[in-house]
Amino acid sequence: MTKSKSAYSTPTKLSKLETHIIVVWVDNEASVLSRVVGLFSGRGYNIESLAVAEVDQKNNLSRITIVTTGTPEVIEQIVLQLKKLVPVHKVGNFKRDDKNVIFKEMALFKIVGNKAKIKKALNACKKFNPVILDQTNKSAVIQITGLRREIDKMSKNLKTHGLLSVSRTGAVAMTRGAEIFN
Amino acid sequence: MPKLYTGAEIVFKCLEDQKVEHIFGYPGGAVLPIYDELKNHSSIKHILVRHEQGAGHAAEGYARSSGKPGVVLVTSGPGATNVVTALTDAYMDSVPMVCISGQVPTHLIGTDAFQECDTTGITRPCTKHNWLVKNINDLPRIMHEAFKVATTGRPGPVLVDIPKDIQFAKAKYTNPKKKKEIKNKNRFNQKDIDNLIELMNKASKPIFYTGGGVVNSGPKASELLKELVAFTGFPITTTLQGLGSYPGDDNQFLGMLGMHGTYEANNAMHDCDLLINIGARFDDRITGKIDEFSPKSKKVHIDIDPSSINKIIKVDLPIVGDVSDVIKSTIKTLKKKNLNLEKSNKQKTSKWWQQIQKWRTKDSLNFINSNKIIKPQHAVRRLYELTKDQDTFITTEVGQHQMWAAQHYKFNKPNRWMTSGGLGTMGYGLPAAVGVQVAHPKKLVVDIAGEASILMTMQEISTAVQYNLPIKIFILNNQYMGMVRQWQELLHEKNYSESYSEALPDFVKLAEAYGCVGLRAESPDELDDKIKEMININRPVIFDCHVDQAENCFPMIPSGKPHNQMLLGPKDQEENKITGKGKALV
């Protein structure tokens, strides 16, 4: 056995990775986003997507939705560390396959081509609530909403239908039913 | 119309309301309005350091020895960046500290102005929270909140960045708000305590493993801990930061645990069936190899910070709360249930104690003493023997001397031991000693130092001279970065790459140049007299103690090994070598 030259031990057992959606309610103040994001980068957690906007003007609250992957231990740490930040009010934590939670992402597709091509593209998007936001003789901007993997798939499929540019958001989440998260 | 105050006045009004008596700082362009205001506030004494890092560590020493938050005042740019090491150090070791920094005027922020830096950006990861004050009306609230954040929950450093124009601007002053404490949802309840007591009742090989959280919880926590340990009859070990939270000379105390902990403490941690962690955080210098850490035990973790629990080691019973509160409840419940564990468990734990006695006979802190050359362990032991009769405060730098101090100096009270554990900052001890002496002017304050560490913040001896702070710098001088050399010896085939200082100052002359007293000891016969001489000098002293250059710090858990595979000291190694031949002789 070779002698370890490290002053630190490495664990041999690692638990399985899980994808979680973390929802953080924060005071909408300067640098609050960098506190949250800095916590993730500083402690080596990963961010798959991020959505943030003010949701309550009166109380000056923003809602940050972060999709992250980690072992259950890491996810627990993320939640507890987030709760320690001064501007953080509450933290929600949902598994991505949680049936009680709705996750949605939005994407804008710019399709360039003739009318027939655009129609085909629009048709392909049918399942994902397509809305035409702009249309000319040879182009269209289509908005769709769906899950991350659905949008991934669409942006791949539409390549042959004249998709030139994609812009998309991170996931946002909300629980089903009358209850709200506390 | 209520009276309006300038930002600088508001800063001091807040400091007065927070009962701040000392601030450690260094002036500069962007804090001049605050310095100008200093003269009007006689209850606040400013200690002028020689480098902002020194101000930070001095504030840490002040805070850790007094239990009050340390306050630092620095200028923008380099002033703020110089204090970053101390902020990080305080963050790692949970030391309450409020740092006020000047900033360029608001309209110049972002223009790369002279002495501008993104102070709040730089210090965000090394503070509990920080604020850039952009509106003078926010200043009183932010200042009071800063003290609250620094001192409540798990303590730590905070920073308030005040642009120069805000220091001149005027606003109303508001007193600190008495906000209702929001009850922590996770806070422990009686059921947790009952569970703990049940575990204690069942255990036959229990151990308490206590840390800095006990010290941070206040002197009362140490008293309660003593009561609990006596009541249960369980053995106790403490971390580096926990030293002093339990009397070091008590029979139930197994010494420090961890990488350079005692054989009995580490083996007891490995073999126990109940591990009760009180205010410690399973640091990697404590646990050794995680996968093999205390494999057979039920684990209880008492901590004020929920994020400390299950971070490194999964525990069976988490108890979130202030150490004092938890111990108090536990003792109360134990008494109510009329469980005297010491008696009822005596039979159960008597075998455990026998085992511990066996480990103790290894005498793992032994070393081969010499009458020709001063052994560093011997020097620390003599220092302890000659200072134990008075209330002595010890600070250290980082390295071998720090571990020898932790092993061989016995602490009986909390807040007497100030060392940089988490960050491991060389150069911590001298400025920390300055801070300790400011808080306790009449007490003996000794910085047990190494010659490499001390040179990192040497300039602060000038601060000690200026304020007549009679700190004692006790340098264990082996001309090596000893701990680096030890690791190179053990792991890198004795390739002593850059760990030897070929040029060192004459510390006695250096002391004289700074206006303090220099002493030197080169042989064991003169050591005691020189130490006594040092103690009796009522001025700052630099004591240059020449020690064995080749000495290593044992016992030691080598890297990547569990607690029960320790490297023991030279005596034991020699004995082991001899066994083969010895057997043949018999």
Interface residues (C-beta under 8 A of the other chain):
Chain A: K3 S4 K5 S6 A7 Y8 S9 T10 P11 T12 K13 A30 S31 S34 R35 G38 G42 E73 E76 Q77 L80 Q81 K83 K84 L85 V86
Chain B: T120 G121 R124 P125 K128 H129 L132 K134 V149 D284 T287 G288 K289 I290 D291 D305 P306 S307 N310 K311 K314 W487 L491 H492 S559 G560 K561
